[in-house]
């Protein structure tokens, strides 16, 4: 008799909870560190549906590429200038005073964006949030994950025993 693979239904649910706790904690760390000025980065952290195969369970979590730069710190090289609207929003939210040589916030933001595009941006300090959020979520859910895996394995073994017993009759 061939052994049937274990269907990790309860485990998948617990792993999904880890992903949701990660999402929540990552957003909280971004806010605490002052790296969520526009809210775009934290709102971009999305938990995708679980994908299960006989050998693994994957729960994709996606976010804007910018998250890597915030997490690791980065130096932006010359190239494409950032969106003026994003810089304008950043200026307003940080309550930065517009120098007198500029007519308005939009003009000031345009000059900053153009300068970043031409010269790049000096190294930005790292504000780790990915690994700390993941560590928090895993530690918080360690016991429920172990319990769920044990439950799934026990259920699978019980089904195999019942099936084997019914075949012997």
Beta strands, then each sheet from edge to edge (+ up, - down):
strand 1: 46-47
strand 2: 51-52
strand 3: 57-58
strand 4: 61-62
strand 5: 74-76
strand 6: 121-124
sheet 1: 1+ 4-
sheet 2: 2+ 3-
sheet 3: 5+ 6-
end
